[in-house]
């Protein structure tokens, strides 16, 4: 995710100074390492010692691997097995695609930048990397918002839900979740609108081997609102879901000993299933908020209250947010028996059998 203005100023003074004074280099202080030796205007390199360096690569690399392969399994499961072809699962698969792309296009390069304190991939790719970072973050958020709407409709009125939230409606939600974030991030960062009024600061902070994108206050405020509004919608909808779930659970418990009609039994069964699905996806939303809220709050306060978060704290917040892309498949594996069954079929190679797409993934208790 992009950094706030004050964070860039802090980084410009410490880890990634725009240039190195020759008199400083000739002093008795330890030699200064540069991202690019013998290149004028190179950024200062602040490498970690070998042990922390290896540990950081392992921690960050594990997150990238989980985000890539875990979400790939989710996409394959939903798209391959016909039993999983539903509007909700298509949204889940699309969400997994955004997290997969974070693991492929964002996390590996952010890992190198975090550990080496240098950007070795060029200025053009820096802009592309920033666009992907922002776009996929908001794409995940929009997916989760639409999933919460889907779960709300399914839970409140499960019998008419199939006629309200169809595959075409799910496709429309998926399209919005992809198009709006990509257009927004591309328009802001490719046109240079992000640093309007801060051109001198941006020029002063840029150095060879750095990837620092200055964001002015207006766009930081827009970012915060884009994050806050869908978040508020999710909190309201899931709060209503769990309040209704509590009442329904009490109602089912009081009537369980009485004779029920077949339609009443079916409705109770459907309600129980939808409650379980809402609970699982609610955990996914909570995990997203826990991961991203610290970063968004820090960015907002840094920009509008003049705070200066140390670089290492920024890195912790970034990777805490990035790791959300690796958490979702673990949540599905813990709470969805069908996903565990699908993983077993994929890993053992049974997926190559001709009839594998029609395999029954649902156990009786699910």
ChimeraX attribute file (.defattr): number of C-alpha atoms within 10 A of each C-alpha:
attribute: neighborCount
match mode: 1-to-1
recipient: residues
	/A:1	22
	/A:2	18
	/A:3	21
	/A:4	25
	/A:5	26
	/A:6	21
	/A:7	23
	/A:8	23
	/A:9	18
	/A:10	17
	/A:11	18
	/A:12	22
	/A:13	11
	/A:14	14
	/A:15	17
	/A:16	28
	/A:17	21
	/A:18	21
	/A:19	18
	/A:20	16
	/A:21	8
	/A:22	8
	/A:23	7
	/A:24	12
	/A:25	13
	/A:26	11
	/A:27	9
	/A:28	7
	/A:29	8
	/A:30	9
	/A:31	10
	/A:32	12
	/A:33	15
	/A:34	22
	/A:35	23
	/A:36	16
	/A:37	11
	/A:38	8
	/A:39	11
	/A:40	11
	/A:41	19
	/A:42	23
	/A:43	28
	/A:44	26
	/A:45	20
	/A:46	17
	/A:47	17
	/A:48	14
	/A:49	8
	/A:50	9
	/A:51	8
	/A:52	12
	/A:53	14
	/A:54	12
	/A:55	12
	/A:56	17
	/A:57	16
	/A:58	13
	/A:59	12
	/A:60	20
	/A:61	17
	/A:62	14
	/A:63	23
	/A:64	28
	/A:65	17
	/A:66	21
	/A:67	30
	/A:68	24
	/A:69	16
	/A:70	24
	/A:71	29
	/A:72	18
	/A:73	20
	/A:74	26
	/A:75	20
	/A:76	15
	/A:77	26
	/A:78	22
	/A:79	16
	/A:80	17
	/A:81	18
	/A:82	15
	/A:83	16
	/A:84	20
	/A:85	14
	/A:86	16
	/A:87	20
	/A:88	21
	/A:89	19
	/A:90	19
	/A:91	23
	/A:92	21
	/A:93	23
	/A:94	24
	/A:95	27
	/A:96	26
	/A:97	22
	/A:98	24
	/A:99	31
	/A:100	27
	/A:101	20
	/A:102	27
	/A:103	26
	/A:104	16
	/A:105	18
	/A:106	23
	/A:107	26
	/A:108	18
	/A:109	18
	/A:110	21
	/A:111	21
	/A:112	18
	/A:113	17
	/A:114	23
	/A:115	19
	/A:116	16
	/A:117	23
	/A:118	25
	/A:119	23
	/A:120	18
	/A:121	15
	/A:122	12
	/A:123	16
	/A:124	10
	/A:125	14
	/A:126	18
	/A:127	18
	/A:128	16
	/A:129	21
	/A:130	21
	/A:131	25
	/A:132	22
	/A:133	21
	/A:134	21
	/A:135	25
	/A:136	27
	/A:137	21
	/A:138	24
	/A:139	25
	/A:140	21
	/A:141	25
	/A:142	25
	/A:143	25
	/A:144	24
	/A:145	23
	/A:146	21
	/A:147	25
	/A:148	25
	/A:149	17
	/A:150	22
	/A:151	26
	/A:152	23
	/A:153	19
	/A:154	24
	/A:155	24
	/A:156	17
	/A:157	14
	/A:158	18
	/A:159	14
	/A:160	11
	/A:161	16
	/A:162	14
	/A:163	9
	/A:164	13
	/A:165	18
	/A:166	15
	/A:167	18
	/A:168	10
	/A:169	13
	/A:170	20
	/A:171	15
	/A:172	11
	/A:173	18
	/A:174	21
	/A:175	14
	/A:176	16
	/A:177	26
	/A:178	20
	/A:179	12
	/A:180	15
	/A:181	23
	/A:182	18
	/A:183	12
	/A:184	14
	/A:185	21
	/A:186	19
	/A:187	14
	/A:188	15
	/A:189	19
	/A:190	14
	/A:191	10
	/A:192	15
	/A:193	14
	/A:194	21
	/A:195	21
	/A:196	15
	/A:197	12
	/A:198	13
	/A:199	13
	/A:200	10
	/A:201	15
	/A:202	19
	/A:203	11
	/A:204	13
	/A:205	23
	/A:206	22
	/A:207	22
	/A:208	22
	/A:209	25
	/A:210	26
	/A:211	24
	/A:212	22
	/A:213	21
	/A:214	27
	/A:215	25
	/A:216	17
	/A:217	18
	/A:218	12
	/A:219	16
	/A:220	21
	/A:221	15
	/A:222	11
	/A:223	17
	/A:224	14
	/A:225	12
	/A:226	15
	/A:227	19
	/A:228	15
	/A:229	12
	/A:230	19
	/A:231	19
	/A:232	11
	/A:233	15
	/A:234	24
	/A:235	18
	/A:236	12
	/A:237	19
	/A:238	20
	/A:239	14
	/A:240	14
	/A:241	22
	/A:242	17
	/A:243	11
	/A:244	15
	/A:245	21
	/A:246	12
	/A:247	11
	/A:248	16
	/A:249	14
	/A:250	12
	/A:251	12
	/A:252	15
	/A:253	11
	/A:254	10
	/A:255	10
	/A:256	12
	/A:257	8
	/A:258	9
	/A:259	9
	/A:260	12
	/A:261	9
	/A:262	9
	/A:263	9
	/A:264	11
	/A:265	14
	/A:266	13
	/A:267	15
	/A:268	18
	/A:269	12
	/A:270	16
	/A:271	22
	/A:272	18
	/A:273	15
	/A:274	19
	/A:275	24
	/A:276	17
	/A:277	18
	/A:278	23
	/A:279	18
	/A:280	17
	/A:281	22
	/A:282	23
	/A:283	16
	/A:284	20
	/A:285	22
	/A:286	13
	/A:287	18
	/A:288	22
	/A:289	18
	/A:290	14
	/A:291	21
	/A:292	22
	/A:293	16
	/A:294	15
	/A:295	21
	/A:296	23
	/A:297	12
	/A:298	19
	/A:299	27
	/A:300	21
	/A:301	15
	/A:302	18
	/A:303	22
	/A:304	14
	/A:305	10
	/A:306	12
	/A:307	16
	/A:308	20
	/A:309	18
	/A:310	12
	/A:311	16
	/A:312	11
	/A:313	11
	/A:314	17
	/A:315	16
	/A:316	13
	/A:317	20
	/A:318	22
	/A:319	21
	/A:320	17
	/A:321	23
	/A:322	27
	/A:323	25
	/A:324	21
	/A:325	33
	/A:326	25
	/A:327	20
	/A:328	26
	/A:329	24
	/A:330	16
	/A:331	15
	/A:332	19
	/A:333	17
	/A:334	12
	/A:335	16
	/A:336	17
	/A:337	16
	/A:338	20
	/A:339	21
	/A:340	16
	/A:341	17
	/A:342	25
	/A:343	19
	/A:344	13
	/A:345	18
	/A:346	17
	/A:347	10
	/A:348	9
	/A:349	11
	/A:350	14
	/A:351	20
	/A:352	11
	/A:353	9
	/A:354	8
	/A:355	10
	/A:356	17
	/A:357	18
	/A:358	12
	/A:359	14
	/A:360	14
	/A:361	19
	/A:362	15
	/A:363	9
	/A:364	5
	/A:365	5
	/A:366	11
